[in-house]
């Protein structure tokens, strides 16, 4: 974390997510987050929930997985007792496979922003100005509604004529929906749309 602060700086926040613990619907069913203290908790490696549960539940066994889907598979098979992750991808997974329930609505708030190379003041200022614009005109609220509430991931048509130059944006499909994934050869998700809108 200290090393990261030396090389990157974060933009203004574009959303604050709930991080939620999910447990299997089959017994034994845990009753509250306090019950996680000595359980086997699955997280995605290096994620904010990874750092949170490691610090908060020192007596728990933390099992780290490449993706949330892998962690949920382990939960379903009984290898772990709970999954801690950002709530939106868990809600999406639950809509397709209701094999787990939420232990709590919100384990802790998880702020989300974009990272930029430290010192690139022009790019950081441009992105923050862009965030102010899409927040003011309702675009950001519309994106949150589509991706986080309605669970619809159809990408809108966004100009990609490169008239403002080329933006190289790094993310990972391991985040999954609603953030970023690849479907039918196309990058989709809120982070992808956000980057395309900024570059347009």
N, C-alpha and C positions, 0 to 999 in steps of 0.2 A: 504493500500500500504506500509506504514512504517513497519507494522508487518511482511508483506511478505518478505521484504528485510532482516529481521533479521533471517529468517529460510531457505531461498532458494537463489540460485544464478543461473543466466542464462548462457547457453552455448553460443558459437558463433552463429550468425544468420545463419539459413539455407534458409531463403527467406525473402523478404520484399514485403508485399502485399499492394494493394490499398484498402482502405476502401471507399465504394461508397454508395451514397444515391439513393434509388430506389423509384419511385413514380408510381402510377397507370396510365394507358394509357387513362382512362376516365377523363373528366373535373371534377373539375378544375385542370389543369396541371401546376405545379410549373415550373418556368423557370430557376432558378439557386440555388445553395446552400444557398445564402443569403435569399431566400424566406422561408427557414426552420425556421427562427428566432422565429416565433410565431405559429408554426404548431404542430401537434401531431406526434411525431416521435417514431417509434417502434424500439427497440433494443433487443438483447438477454441479459439477466440479468448478470451483472458482466463482460461483454465483454469489450475490448478496445473501440469499438464504443460507448458503454454505457457511459464510463468515458469521452470520447471526446465530445459527443453532450451535455452531462450534463453541462460540463464546458464552451462549446462554445456558446450554445444557452440557456441562463438562463431563457428566457421568453417562451421557448417551453414547451409543455407538453410531458414528456418522459414516454412512456409506455413500460414496461419491460416484455419480453416473455421468456418461457423456451427454445424455439428453433427458428431458422430463419423461418422454415416452419410455425410456429404459427404466427409470425409477418407478413409474407406474406399473410396468410389467413385473418388477420385483415385488411391489406391494401386492399385486394380485396373486402372485405365487407364494406369498408368505415369507419371502426372504427378508423383508423389512416390515416395520410396524406403521410407519407414516412417511409421507412425502412432504417436504417443505419447499414451496416454490411460489413464484408470483401467481396471483389468483387468476388472471385472464387465461393463460394456457390450460390451467386446471379446469376452469369452467368449460372451455372448448372440449377438452377430453371427456369430461363428465357428460356433456350433451350427446356424445357418441357412444359412451360406454359407462353407464351409471354403476360401476362396480366399487365406487368409493364415495365417501361423504366428507364434508368439511368439518373439521374439529372446532374451528372458530372462523368467524368472518374475516378477522384481521389479526395476524400474528404481530405484525409491525408495519409501519408505512415504508414503502420503497420508492424514493424519488428517482426519476429517470430523466437524464439529459444526454446530450451528445458530447463525446470527447474530441478535443482538438489538440494539435501539437502546441505545446507551450511556446508563446512568443508570436504565434500567428494571429496577431491582433485583428488584422483586416478580416480574416475569415470568421473569427469568433464574433466580431461586431456585426458582420453581415448576417450570420445565422441568428443571432439574438434579435436583430431587427426584423428578420423574416418571421420569427416566432411571435413577436409582438403583432405583426400584420395578420397572420392567420388566426391568432387568438381574437383579435378585434373584429375580423370579418366573419367569424363563425366557422371557418374551415376546420380548425383544430377540434372544436366541439363535435362537428360532424364526423370527423375521423374517429374520435373516441367512441361516439355512439355506434358507428358501424362495426368497429373492430372489437370493442369491449362489451357492448350490450347486445347488439343484434347478431354478433358472430358471423358477419358477412365479410368475405375477403376478396370480392371482385375488385380488381384495380381499376380506377377511373382512367380515362384517356388524359395523359399529361404530355405537353410538348417536350420533345427531346431534340431540339434543333441545335443545341450547344452554342447558342448565340452569346451566352454569358461565360463561355469556356467549359471545360470538362471537369466534373467533380468525381474524384475517386473516393468511394465510400466503403468502409470496411464493416462488415457484420458477419453473422454466421447463421446458416439455416438450422443449426442445432437449437437455436432459440425457439423455433417452431412458431405456429400461429398463436396469437395474432401479431407477433412482432416481425418475424422474417422466416420465410421458408421458400422452397422451390416446388412449384406445382405445374405439371405439364411443361416443364422446361422454362417456366417463367418465375422470376423473383416476385414474391408477393408479401404483403404484410404492412403493418403501420410504419415500421422503420423504413421500408422500401419506398412507400408513398411519400413519407416525409422528405427523404433524400431527393426523390424525383421532383417534388414541388420546389424544394430549395434550389435545385440546379436549373429549373426551367427559366 
